[in-house]
Amino acid sequence: MKLYFYLALSSALIALSVVFMIWSIAYMESAMVATSLLSALAGFTFLSGGLYALRLSAHVYALEKEEH
């Protein structure tokens, strides 16, 4: 059950990071450099969190397989 939680969490965080990256590009087009960089930082932070949650789900999956 924890596996699905971590998979859903990682998918949501990765989707959120894509949204922030797109916002970053839109802000850069409007010459809002500081806002663009802040948005890109948030996007990379969400991407990092999503990949970490994906790694956790792989560990949980391996532990569940080991128990059976």
PDB file of N, H, CA, C and O in Angstrom:
ATOM      1  N   MET A   1       0.817  -1.192   0.000  1.00  0.00           N
ATOM      2  CA  MET A   1       0.000   0.000   0.000  1.00  0.00           C
ATOM      3  C   MET A   1       0.865   1.261   0.000  1.00  0.00           C
ATOM      4  O   MET A   1       0.515   2.252  -0.641  1.00  0.00           O
ATOM      5  N   LYS A   2       1.982   1.229   0.709  1.00  0.00           N
ATOM      6  H   LYS A   2       2.266   0.424   1.230  1.00  0.00           H
ATOM      7  CA  LYS A   2       2.874   2.385   0.725  1.00  0.00           C
ATOM      8  C   LYS A   2       3.451   2.650  -0.664  1.00  0.00           C
ATOM      9  O   LYS A   2       3.740   3.791  -1.024  1.00  0.00           O
ATOM     10  N   LEU A   3       3.611   1.579  -1.432  1.00  0.00           N
ATOM     11  H   LEU A   3       3.376   0.652  -1.139  1.00  0.00           H
ATOM     12  CA  LEU A   3       4.164   1.718  -2.777  1.00  0.00           C
ATOM     13  C   LEU A   3       3.314   2.666  -3.615  1.00  0.00           C
ATOM     14  O   LEU A   3       3.845   3.544  -4.295  1.00  0.00           O
ATOM     15  N   TYR A   4       2.008   2.490  -3.568  1.00  0.00           N
ATOM     16  H   TYR A   4       1.577   1.777  -3.015  1.00  0.00           H
ATOM     17  CA  TYR A   4       1.118   3.327  -4.374  1.00  0.00           C
ATOM     18  C   TYR A   4       1.102   4.768  -3.876  1.00  0.00           C
ATOM     19  O   TYR A   4       0.953   5.700  -4.666  1.00  0.00           O
ATOM     20  N   PHE A   5       1.254   4.950  -2.572  1.00  0.00           N
ATOM     21  H   PHE A   5       1.375   4.192  -1.930  1.00  0.00           H
ATOM     22  CA  PHE A   5       1.322   6.302  -2.030  1.00  0.00           C
ATOM     23  C   PHE A   5       2.547   7.033  -2.572  1.00  0.00           C
ATOM     24  O   PHE A   5       2.446   8.176  -3.018  1.00  0.00           O
ATOM     25  N   TYR A   6       3.702   6.373  -2.534  1.00  0.00           N
ATOM     26  H   TYR A   6       3.784   5.444  -2.172  1.00  0.00           H
ATOM     27  CA  TYR A   6       4.927   7.008  -3.022  1.00  0.00           C
ATOM     28  C   TYR A   6       4.900   7.218  -4.532  1.00  0.00           C
ATOM     29  O   TYR A   6       5.430   8.212  -5.027  1.00  0.00           O
ATOM     30  N   LEU A   7       4.291   6.295  -5.263  1.00  0.00           N
ATOM     31  H   LEU A   7       3.861   5.487  -4.860  1.00  0.00           H
ATOM     32  CA  LEU A   7       4.163   6.482  -6.708  1.00  0.00           C
ATOM     33  C   LEU A   7       3.270   7.677  -7.032  1.00  0.00           C
ATOM     34  O   LEU A   7       3.584   8.470  -7.920  1.00  0.00           O
ATOM     35  N   ALA A   8       2.158   7.804  -6.310  1.00  0.00           N
ATOM     36  H   ALA A   8       1.903   7.161  -5.589  1.00  0.00           H
ATOM     37  CA  ALA A   8       1.256   8.937  -6.538  1.00  0.00           C
ATOM     38  C   ALA A   8       1.925  10.245  -6.141  1.00  0.00           C
ATOM     39  O   ALA A   8       1.794  11.254  -6.835  1.00  0.00           O
ATOM     40  N   LEU A   9       2.641  10.224  -5.025  1.00  0.00           N
ATOM     41  H   LEU A   9       2.747   9.405  -4.462  1.00  0.00           H
ATOM     42  CA  LEU A   9       3.337  11.424  -4.579  1.00  0.00           C
ATOM     43  C   LEU A   9       4.400  11.849  -5.582  1.00  0.00           C
ATOM     44  O   LEU A   9       4.516  13.034  -5.898  1.00  0.00           O
ATOM     45  N   SER A  10       5.170  10.900  -6.083  1.00  0.00           N
ATOM     46  H   SER A  10       5.075   9.938  -5.827  1.00  0.00           H
ATOM     47  CA  SER A  10       6.222  11.245  -7.043  1.00  0.00           C
ATOM     48  C   SER A  10       5.625  11.751  -8.354  1.00  0.00           C
ATOM     49  O   SER A  10       6.158  12.684  -8.956  1.00  0.00           O
ATOM     50  N   SER A  11       4.538  11.154  -8.796  1.00  0.00           N
ATOM     51  H   SER A  11       4.105  10.396  -8.307  1.00  0.00           H
ATOM     52  CA  SER A  11       3.888  11.629 -10.030  1.00  0.00           C
ATOM     53  C   SER A  11       3.366  13.051  -9.872  1.00  0.00           C
ATOM     54  O   SER A  11       3.494  13.874 -10.778  1.00  0.00           O
ATOM     55  N   ALA A  12       2.775  13.332  -8.712  1.00  0.00           N
ATOM     56  H   ALA A  12       2.670  12.664  -7.975  1.00  0.00           H
ATOM     57  CA  ALA A  12       2.259  14.679  -8.469  1.00  0.00           C
ATOM     58  C   ALA A  12       3.391  15.698  -8.400  1.00  0.00           C
ATOM     59  O   ALA A  12       3.268  16.794  -8.948  1.00  0.00           O
ATOM     60  N   LEU A  13       4.478  15.357  -7.741  1.00  0.00           N
ATOM     61  H   LEU A  13       4.578  14.468  -7.296  1.00  0.00           H
ATOM     62  CA  LEU A  13       5.594  16.292  -7.625  1.00  0.00           C
ATOM     63  C   LEU A  13       6.271  16.537  -8.976  1.00  0.00           C
ATOM     64  O   LEU A  13       6.668  17.662  -9.278  1.00  0.00           O
ATOM     65  N   ILE A  14       6.400  15.497  -9.776  1.00  0.00           N
ATOM     66  H   ILE A  14       6.078  14.583  -9.531  1.00  0.00           H
ATOM     67  CA  ILE A  14       7.011  15.667 -11.098  1.00  0.00           C
ATOM     68  C   ILE A  14       6.103  16.508 -11.999  1.00  0.00           C
ATOM     69  O   ILE A  14       6.588  17.346 -12.759  1.00  0.00           O
ATOM     70  N   ALA A  15       4.790  16.287 -11.917  1.00  0.00           N
ATOM     71  H   ALA A  15       4.396  15.606 -11.299  1.00  0.00           H
ATOM     72  CA  ALA A  15       3.859  17.109 -12.697  1.00  0.00           C
ATOM     73  C   ALA A  15       3.913  18.565 -12.247  1.00  0.00           C
ATOM     74  O   ALA A  15       3.855  19.474 -13.074  1.00  0.00           O
ATOM     75  N   LEU A  16       4.022  18.784 -10.953  1.00  0.00           N
ATOM     76  H   LEU A  16       4.069  18.045 -10.281  1.00  0.00           H
ATOM     77  CA  LEU A  16       4.133  20.136 -10.426  1.00  0.00           C
ATOM     78  C   LEU A  16       5.428  20.806 -10.879  1.00  0.00           C
ATOM     79  O   LEU A  16       5.458  22.007 -11.147  1.00  0.00           O
ATOM     80  N   SER A  17       6.484  20.022 -10.958  1.00  0.00           N
ATOM     81  H   SER A  17       6.460  19.047 -10.740  1.00  0.00           H
ATOM     82  CA  SER A  17       7.754  20.599 -11.419  1.00  0.00           C
ATOM     83  C   SER A  17       7.672  21.013 -12.882  1.00  0.00           C
ATOM     84  O   SER A  17       8.242  22.032 -13.271  1.00  0.00           O
ATOM     85  N   VAL A  18       6.972  20.238 -13.691  1.00  0.00           N
ATOM     86  H   VAL A  18       6.508  19.410 -13.375  1.00  0.00           H
ATOM     87  CA  VAL A  18       6.792  20.605 -15.099  1.00  0.00           C
ATOM     88  C   VAL A  18       6.011  21.910 -15.214  1.00  0.00           C
ATOM     89  O   VAL A  18       6.335  22.762 -16.041  1.00  0.00           O
ATOM     90  N   VAL A  19       4.985  22.062 -14.386  1.00  0.00           N
ATOM     91  H   VAL A  19       4.722  21.370 -13.715  1.00  0.00           H
ATOM     92  CA  VAL A  19       4.196  23.301 -14.401  1.00  0.00           C
ATOM     93  C   VAL A  19       5.077  24.497 -14.041  1.00  0.00           C
ATOM     94  O   VAL A  19       5.005  25.542 -14.688  1.00  0.00           O
ATOM     95  N   PHE A  20       5.906  24.343 -13.011  1.00  0.00           N
ATOM     96  H   PHE A  20       5.964  23.495 -12.486  1.00  0.00           H
ATOM     97  CA  PHE A  20       6.770  25.451 -12.612  1.00  0.00           C
ATOM     98  C   PHE A  20       7.812  25.757 -13.679  1.00  0.00           C
ATOM     99  O   PHE A  20       8.167  26.920 -13.870  1.00  0.00           O
ATOM    100  N   MET A  21       8.309  24.744 -14.376  1.00  0.00           N
ATOM    101  H   MET A  21       8.020  23.799 -14.221  1.00  0.00           H
ATOM    102  CA  MET A  21       9.266  24.990 -15.452  1.00  0.00           C
ATOM    103  C   MET A  21       8.612  25.748 -16.609  1.00  0.00           C
ATOM    104  O   MET A  21       9.229  26.631 -17.205  1.00  0.00           O
ATOM    105  N   ILE A  22       7.387  25.406 -16.916  1.00  0.00           N
ATOM    106  H   ILE A  22       6.886  24.689 -16.432  1.00  0.00           H
ATOM    107  CA  ILE A  22       6.664  26.121 -17.976  1.00  0.00           C
ATOM    108  C   ILE A  22       6.408  27.563 -17.556  1.00  0.00           C
ATOM    109  O   ILE A  22       6.543  28.479 -18.367  1.00  0.00           O
ATOM    110  N   TRP A  23       6.038  27.771 -16.289  1.00  0.00           N
ATOM    111  H   TRP A  23       5.929  27.026 -15.631  1.00  0.00           H
ATOM    112  CA  TRP A  23       5.866  29.134 -15.786  1.00  0.00           C
ATOM    113  C   TRP A  23       7.177  29.904 -15.869  1.00  0.00           C
ATOM    114  O   TRP A  23       7.184  31.096 -16.178  1.00  0.00           O
ATOM    115  N   SER A  24       8.281  29.228 -15.594  1.00  0.00           N
ATOM    116  H   SER A  24       8.276  28.260 -15.342  1.00  0.00           H
ATOM    117  CA  SER A  24       9.585  29.881 -15.653  1.00  0.00           C
ATOM    118  C   SER A  24       9.876  30.394 -17.065  1.00  0.00           C
ATOM    119  O   SER A  24      10.380  31.503 -17.243  1.00  0.00           O
ATOM    120  N   ILE A  25       9.556  29.583 -18.051  1.00  0.00           N
ATOM    121  H   ILE A  25       9.146  28.682 -17.907  1.00  0.00           H
ATOM    122  CA  ILE A  25       9.753  30.006 -19.447  1.00  0.00           C
ATOM    123  C   ILE A  25       8.838  31.175 -19.782  1.00  0.00           C
ATOM    124  O   ILE A  25       9.255  32.111 -20.465  1.00  0.00           O
ATOM    125  N   ALA A  26       7.599  31.130 -19.310  1.00  0.00           N
ATOM    126  H   ALA A  26       7.260  30.370 -18.756  1.00  0.00           H
ATOM    127  CA  ALA A  26       6.662  32.226 -19.578  1.00  0.00           C
ATOM    128  C   ALA A  26       7.130  33.517 -18.915  1.00  0.00           C
ATOM    129  O   ALA A  26       7.021  34.592 -19.505  1.00  0.00           O
ATOM    130  N   TYR A  27       7.644  33.418 -17.705  1.00  0.00           N
ATOM    131  H   TYR A  27       7.732  32.544 -17.226  1.00  0.00           H
ATOM    132  CA  TYR A  27       8.160  34.614 -17.035  1.00  0.00           C
ATOM    133  C   TYR A  27       9.392  35.155 -17.750  1.00  0.00           C
ATOM    134  O   TYR A  27       9.591  36.368 -17.807  1.00  0.00           O
ATOM    135  N   MET A  28      10.213  34.277 -18.290  1.00  0.00           N
ATOM    136  H   MET A  28      10.052  33.291 -18.244  1.00  0.00           H
ATOM    137  CA  MET A  28      11.406  34.726 -18.997  1.00  0.00           C
ATOM    138  C   MET A  28      11.022  35.472 -20.279  1.00  0.00           C
ATOM    139  O   MET A  28      11.686  36.436 -20.661  1.00  0.00           O
ATOM    140  N   GLU A  29       9.956  35.027 -20.937  1.00  0.00           N
ATOM    141  H   GLU A  29       9.417  34.244 -20.626  1.00  0.00           H
ATOM    142  CA  GLU A  29       9.480  35.723 -22.132  1.00  0.00           C
ATOM    143  C   GLU A  29       8.988  37.130 -21.807  1.00  0.00           C
ATOM    144  O   GLU A  29       9.069  38.031 -22.642  1.00  0.00           O
ATOM    145  N   SER A  30       8.481  37.312 -20.596  1.00  0.00           N
ATOM    146  H   SER A  30       8.415  36.580 -19.917  1.00  0.00           H
ATOM    147  CA  SER A  30       7.980  38.625 -20.176  1.00  0.00           C
ATOM    148  C   SER A  30       9.072  39.488 -19.569  1.00  0.00           C
ATOM    149  O   SER A  30       8.788  40.558 -19.029  1.00  0.00           O
ATOM    150  N   ALA A  31      10.304  39.041 -19.649  1.00  0.00           N
ATOM    151  H   ALA A  31      10.534  38.172 -20.087  1.00  0.00           H
ATOM    152  CA  ALA A  31      11.472  39.758 -19.121  1.00  0.00           C
ATOM    153  C   ALA A  31      11.416  39.906 -17.607  1.00  0.00           C
ATOM    154  O   ALA A  31      11.945  40.872 -17.057  1.00  0.00           O
ATOM    155  N   MET A  32      10.781  38.958 -16.935  1.00  0.00           N
ATOM    156  H   MET A  32      10.352  38.174 -17.382  1.00  0.00           H
ATOM    157  CA  MET A  32      10.739  38.943 -15.469  1.00  0.00           C
ATOM    158  C   MET A  32      11.782  37.929 -14.995  1.00  0.00           C
ATOM    159  O   MET A  32      11.449  36.801 -14.630  1.00  0.00           O
ATOM    160  N   VAL A  33      13.031  38.345 -15.008  1.00  0.00           N
ATOM    161  H   VAL A  33      13.301  39.261 -15.305  1.00  0.00           H
ATOM    162  CA  VAL A  33      14.148  37.428 -14.806  1.00  0.00           C
ATOM    163  C   VAL A  33      14.157  36.840 -13.402  1.00  0.00           C
ATOM    164  O   VAL A  33      14.326  35.632 -13.241  1.00  0.00           O
ATOM    165  N   ALA A  34      13.978  37.674 -12.388  1.00  0.00           N
ATOM    166  H   ALA A  34      13.841  38.656 -12.519  1.00  0.00           H
ATOM    167  CA  ALA A  34      14.030  37.183 -11.009  1.00  0.00           C
ATOM    168  C   ALA A  34      12.899  36.193 -10.734  1.00  0.00           C
ATOM    169  O   ALA A  34      13.113  35.164 -10.094  1.00  0.00           O
ATOM    170  N   THR A  35      11.711  36.501 -11.212  1.00  0.00           N
ATOM    171  H   THR A  35      11.537  37.337 -11.732  1.00  0.00           H
ATOM    172  CA  THR A  35      10.576  35.602 -11.024  1.00  0.00           C
ATOM    173  C   THR A  35      10.795  34.303 -11.795  1.00  0.00           C
ATOM    174  O   THR A  35      10.423  33.226 -11.330  1.00  0.00           O
ATOM    175  N   SER A  36      11.392  34.413 -12.957  1.00  0.00           N
ATOM    176  H   SER A  36      11.694  35.288 -13.335  1.00  0.00           H
ATOM    177  CA  SER A  36      11.687  33.229 -13.752  1.00  0.00           C
ATOM    178  C   SER A  36      12.682  32.319 -13.036  1.00  0.00           C
ATOM    179  O   SER A  36      12.501  31.102 -13.000  1.00  0.00           O
ATOM    180  N   LEU A  37      13.729  32.908 -12.470  1.00  0.00           N
ATOM    181  H   LEU A  37      13.876  33.897 -12.499  1.00  0.00           H
ATOM    182  CA  LEU A  37      14.726  32.099 -11.759  1.00  0.00           C
ATOM    183  C   LEU A  37      14.147  31.471 -10.504  1.00  0.00           C
ATOM    184  O   LEU A  37      14.474  30.332 -10.170  1.00  0.00           O
ATOM    185  N   LEU A  38      13.287  32.210  -9.805  1.00  0.00           N
ATOM    186  H   LEU A  38      13.022  33.135 -10.077  1.00  0.00           H
ATOM    187  CA  LEU A  38      12.649  31.669  -8.615  1.00  0.00           C
ATOM    188  C   LEU A  38      11.709  30.523  -8.976  1.00  0.00           C
ATOM    189  O   LEU A  38      11.635  29.524  -8.261  1.00  0.00           O
ATOM    190  N   SER A  39      11.002  30.671 -10.075  1.00  0.00           N
ATOM    191  H   SER A  39      11.062  31.483 -10.656  1.00  0.00           H
ATOM    192  CA  SER A  39      10.105  29.618 -10.539  1.00  0.00           C
ATOM    193  C   SER A  39      10.890  28.384 -10.990  1.00  0.00           C
ATOM    194  O   SER A  39      10.466  27.255 -10.743  1.00  0.00           O
ATOM    195  N   ALA A  40      12.016  28.594 -11.641  1.00  0.00           N
ATOM    196  H   ALA A  40      12.360  29.511 -11.842  1.00  0.00           H
ATOM    197  CA  ALA A  40      12.860  27.469 -12.051  1.00  0.00           C
ATOM    198  C   ALA A  40      13.437  26.752 -10.830  1.00  0.00           C
ATOM    199  O   ALA A  40      13.533  25.525 -10.819  1.00  0.00           O
ATOM    200  N   LEU A  41      13.820  27.510  -9.808  1.00  0.00           N
ATOM    201  H   LEU A  41      13.742  28.507  -9.817  1.00  0.00           H
ATOM    202  CA  LEU A  41      14.319  26.907  -8.572  1.00  0.00           C
ATOM    203  C   LEU A  41      13.253  26.040  -7.922  1.00  0.00           C
ATOM    204  O   LEU A  41      13.534  24.927  -7.477  1.00  0.00           O
ATOM    205  N   ALA A  42      12.021  26.555  -7.869  1.00  0.00           N
ATOM    206  H   ALA A  42      11.793  27.459  -8.231  1.00  0.00           H
ATOM    207  CA  ALA A  42      10.923  25.764  -7.308  1.00  0.00           C
ATOM    208  C   ALA A  42      10.673  24.520  -8.156  1.00  0.00           C
ATOM    209  O   ALA A  42      10.408  23.447  -7.615  1.00  0.00           O
ATOM    210  N   GLY A  43      10.756  24.653  -9.481  1.00  0.00           N
ATOM    211  H   GLY A  43      10.972  25.525  -9.921  1.00  0.00           H
ATOM    212  CA  GLY A  43      10.555  23.503 -10.360  1.00  0.00           C
ATOM    213  C   GLY A  43      11.598  22.424 -10.146  1.00  0.00           C
ATOM    214  O   GLY A  43      11.269  21.239 -10.096  1.00  0.00           O
ATOM    215  N   PHE A  44      12.862  22.830 -10.020  1.00  0.00           N
ATOM    216  H   PHE A  44      13.130  23.793 -10.061  1.00  0.00           H
ATOM    217  CA  PHE A  44      13.908  21.837  -9.781  1.00  0.00           C
ATOM    218  C   PHE A  44      13.781  21.212  -8.390  1.00  0.00           C
ATOM    219  O   PHE A  44      14.118  20.043  -8.200  1.00  0.00           O
ATOM    220  N   THR A  45      13.300  21.984  -7.429  1.00  0.00           N
ATOM    221  H   THR A  45      13.027  22.933  -7.584  1.00  0.00           H
ATOM    222  CA  THR A  45      13.083  21.438  -6.085  1.00  0.00           C
ATOM    223  C   THR A  45      11.990  20.379  -6.105  1.00  0.00           C
ATOM    224  O   THR A  45      12.143  19.315  -5.506  1.00  0.00           O
ATOM    225  N   PHE A  46      10.890  20.666  -6.791  1.00  0.00           N
ATOM    226  H   PHE A  46      10.767  21.531  -7.278  1.00  0.00           H
ATOM    227  CA  PHE A  46       9.825  19.677  -6.905  1.00  0.00           C
ATOM    228  C   PHE A  46      10.286  18.445  -7.689  1.00  0.00           C
ATOM    229  O   PHE A  46       9.896  17.322  -7.369  1.00  0.00           O
ATOM    230  N   LEU A  47      11.107  18.655  -8.705  1.00  0.00           N
ATOM    231  H   LEU A  47      11.423  19.567  -8.965  1.00  0.00           H
ATOM    232  CA  LEU A  47      11.639  17.533  -9.471  1.00  0.00           C
ATOM    233  C   LEU A  47      12.520  16.645  -8.596  1.00  0.00           C
ATOM    234  O   LEU A  47      12.443  15.418  -8.665  1.00  0.00           O
ATOM    235  N   SER A  48      13.346  17.267  -7.786  1.00  0.00           N
ATOM    236  H   SER A  48      13.409  18.263  -7.730  1.00  0.00           H
ATOM    237  CA  SER A  48      14.204  16.515  -6.877  1.00  0.00           C
ATOM    238  C   SER A  48      13.368  15.714  -5.881  1.00  0.00           C
ATOM    239  O   SER A  48      13.655  14.546  -5.616  1.00  0.00           O
ATOM    240  N   GLY A  49      12.339  16.344  -5.336  1.00  0.00           N
ATOM    241  H   GLY A  49      12.106  17.293  -5.550  1.00  0.00           H
ATOM    242  CA  GLY A  49      11.455  15.638  -4.402  1.00  0.00           C
ATOM    243  C   GLY A  49      10.720  14.490  -5.065  1.00  0.00           C
ATOM    244  O   GLY A  49      10.550  13.426  -4.470  1.00  0.00           O
ATOM    245  N   GLY A  50      10.281  14.704  -6.302  1.00  0.00           N
ATOM    246  H   GLY A  50      10.419  15.568  -6.786  1.00  0.00           H
ATOM    247  CA  GLY A  50       9.582  13.641  -7.031  1.00  0.00           C
ATOM    248  C   GLY A  50      10.478  12.458  -7.335  1.00  0.00           C
ATOM    249  O   GLY A  50      10.053  11.308  -7.225  1.00  0.00           O
ATOM    250  N   LEU A  51      11.714  12.734  -7.715  1.00  0.00           N
ATOM    251  H   LEU A  51      12.059  13.669  -7.804  1.00  0.00           H
ATOM    252  CA  LEU A  51      12.648  11.636  -7.991  1.00  0.00           C
ATOM    253  C   LEU A  51      13.033  10.892  -6.712  1.00  0.00           C
ATOM    254  O   LEU A  51      13.238   9.678  -6.737  1.00  0.00           O
ATOM    255  N   TYR A  52      13.131  11.613  -5.605  1.00  0.00           N
ATOM    256  H   TYR A  52      12.965  12.599  -5.585  1.00  0.00           H
ATOM    257  CA  TYR A  52      13.433  10.970  -4.330  1.00  0.00           C
ATOM    258  C   TYR A  52      12.271  10.070  -3.903  1.00  0.00           C
ATOM    259  O   TYR A  52      12.494   8.961  -3.418  1.00  0.00           O
ATOM    260  N   ALA A  53      11.027  10.544  -4.080  1.00  0.00           N
ATOM    261  H   ALA A  53      10.846  11.445  -4.473  1.00  0.00           H
ATOM    262  CA  ALA A  53       9.862   9.728  -3.749  1.00  0.00           C
ATOM    263  C   ALA A  53       9.787   8.504  -4.663  1.00  0.00           C
ATOM    264  O   ALA A  53       9.364   7.433  -4.229  1.00  0.00           O
ATOM    265  N   LEU A  54      10.192   8.655  -5.911  1.00  0.00           N
ATOM    266  H   LEU A  54      10.536   9.525  -6.263  1.00  0.00           H
ATOM    267  CA  LEU A  54      10.226   7.521  -6.830  1.00  0.00           C
ATOM    268  C   LEU A  54      11.254   6.489  -6.379  1.00  0.00           C
ATOM    269  O   LEU A  54      11.020   5.284  -6.473  1.00  0.00           O
ATOM    270  N   ARG A  55      12.390   6.972  -5.892  1.00  0.00           N
ATOM    271  H   ARG A  55      12.580   7.950  -5.816  1.00  0.00           H
ATOM    272  CA  ARG A  55      13.412   6.066  -5.357  1.00  0.00           C
ATOM    273  C   ARG A  55      12.900   5.338  -4.113  1.00  0.00           C
ATOM    274  O   ARG A  55      13.158   4.148  -3.932  1.00  0.00           O
ATOM    275  N   LEU A  56      12.174   6.061  -3.258  1.00  0.00           N
ATOM    276  H   LEU A  56      11.964   7.028  -3.404  1.00  0.00           H
ATOM    277  CA  LEU A  56      11.590   5.423  -2.081  1.00  0.00           C
ATOM    278  C   LEU A  56      10.588   4.345  -2.468  1.00  0.00           C
ATOM    279  O   LEU A  56      10.533   3.292  -1.834  1.00  0.00           O
ATOM    280  N   SER A  57       9.799   4.601  -3.501  1.00  0.00           N
ATOM    281  H   SER A  57       9.844   5.457  -4.016  1.00  0.00           H
ATOM    282  CA  SER A  57       8.827   3.593  -3.928  1.00  0.00           C
ATOM    283  C   SER A  57       9.535   2.348  -4.460  1.00  0.00           C
ATOM    284  O   SER A  57       9.028   1.238  -4.299  1.00  0.00           O
ATOM    285  N   ALA A  58      10.688   2.514  -5.085  1.00  0.00           N
ATOM    286  H   ALA A  58      11.100   3.416  -5.217  1.00  0.00           H
ATOM    287  CA  ALA A  58      11.449   1.354  -5.551  1.00  0.00           C
ATOM    288  C   ALA A  58      11.978   0.546  -4.369  1.00  0.00           C
ATOM    289  O   ALA A  58      11.987  -0.684  -4.410  1.00  0.00           O
ATOM    290  N   HIS A  59      12.417   1.233  -3.322  1.00  0.00           N
ATOM    291  H   HIS A  59      12.409   2.232  -3.289  1.00  0.00           H
ATOM    292  CA  HIS A  59      12.880   0.529  -2.127  1.00  0.00           C
ATOM    293  C   HIS A  59      11.737  -0.213  -1.437  1.00  0.00           C
ATOM    294  O   HIS A  59      11.906  -1.345  -0.984  1.00  0.00           O
ATOM    295  N   VAL A  60      10.586   0.427  -1.363  1.00  0.00           N
ATOM    296  H   VAL A  60      10.449   1.347  -1.732  1.00  0.00           H
ATOM    297  CA  VAL A  60       9.405  -0.209  -0.742  1.00  0.00           C
ATOM    298  C   VAL A  60       8.998  -1.428  -1.561  1.00  0.00           C
ATOM    299  O   VAL A  60       8.658  -2.465  -0.991  1.00  0.00           O
ATOM    300  N   TYR A  61       9.027  -1.323  -2.869  1.00  0.00           N
ATOM    301  H   TYR A  61       9.304  -0.481  -3.332  1.00  0.00           H
ATOM    302  CA  TYR A  61       8.676  -2.443  -3.737  1.00  0.00           C
ATOM    303  C   TYR A  61       9.639  -3.614  -3.522  1.00  0.00           C
ATOM    304  O   TYR A  61       9.222  -4.771  -3.455  1.00  0.00           O
ATOM    305  N   ALA A  62      10.931  -3.295  -3.415  1.00  0.00           N
ATOM    306  H   ALA A  62      11.270  -2.356  -3.469  1.00  0.00           H
ATOM    307  CA  ALA A  62      11.924  -4.359  -3.199  1.00  0.00           C
ATOM    308  C   ALA A  62      11.719  -5.027  -1.849  1.00  0.00           C
ATOM    309  O   ALA A  62      11.872  -6.243  -1.734  1.00  0.00           O
ATOM    310  N   LEU A  63      11.375  -4.252  -0.828  1.00  0.00           N
ATOM    311  H   LEU A  63      11.251  -3.265  -0.921  1.00  0.00           H
ATOM    312  CA  LEU A  63      11.139  -4.834   0.491  1.00  0.00           C
ATOM    313  C   LEU A  63       9.886  -5.708   0.508  1.00  0.00           C
ATOM    314  O   LEU A  63       9.865  -6.759   1.149  1.00  0.00           O
ATOM    315  N   GLU A  64       8.841  -5.268  -0.201  1.00  0.00           N
ATOM    316  H   GLU A  64       8.858  -4.414  -0.722  1.00  0.00           H
ATOM    317  CA  GLU A  64       7.626  -6.067  -0.267  1.00  0.00           C
ATOM    318  C   GLU A  64       7.855  -7.365  -1.027  1.00  0.00           C
ATOM    319  O   GLU A  64       7.299  -8.401  -0.661  1.00  0.00           O
ATOM    320  N   LYS A  65       8.659  -7.323  -2.071  1.00  0.00           N
ATOM    321  H   LYS A  65       9.110  -6.482  -2.368  1.00  0.00           H
ATOM    322  CA  LYS A  65       8.973  -8.537  -2.826  1.00  0.00           C
ATOM    323  C   LYS A  65       9.826  -9.502  -1.994  1.00  0.00           C
ATOM    324  O   LYS A  65       9.693 -10.721  -2.106  1.00  0.00           O
ATOM    325  N   GLU A  66      10.696  -8.937  -1.167  1.00  0.00           N
ATOM    326  H   GLU A  66      10.804  -7.947  -1.076  1.00  0.00           H
ATOM    327  CA  GLU A  66      11.575  -9.748  -0.340  1.00  0.00           C
ATOM    328  C   GLU A  66      10.796 -10.503   0.744  1.00  0.00           C
ATOM    329  O   GLU A  66      11.171 -11.615   1.117  1.00  0.00           O
ATOM    330  N   GLU A  67       9.721  -9.904   1.244  1.00  0.00           N
ATOM    331  H   GLU A  67       9.417  -9.001   0.942  1.00  0.00           H
ATOM    332  CA  GLU A  67       8.923 -10.524   2.290  1.00  0.00           C
ATOM    333  C   GLU A  67       8.149 -11.723   1.780  1.00  0.00           C
ATOM    334  O   GLU A  67       7.892 -12.658   2.539  1.00  0.00           O
ATOM    335  N   HIS A  68       7.771 -11.714   0.509  1.00  0.00           N
ATOM    336  H   HIS A  68       7.980 -10.955  -0.107  1.00  0.00           H
ATOM    337  CA  HIS A  68       6.946 -12.808  -0.022  1.00  0.00           C
ATOM    338  C   HIS A  68       7.810 -13.899  -0.483  1.00  0.00           C
ATOM    339  O   HIS A  68       7.315 -14.917  -0.966  1.00  0.00           O
TER     340      HIS A  68
END
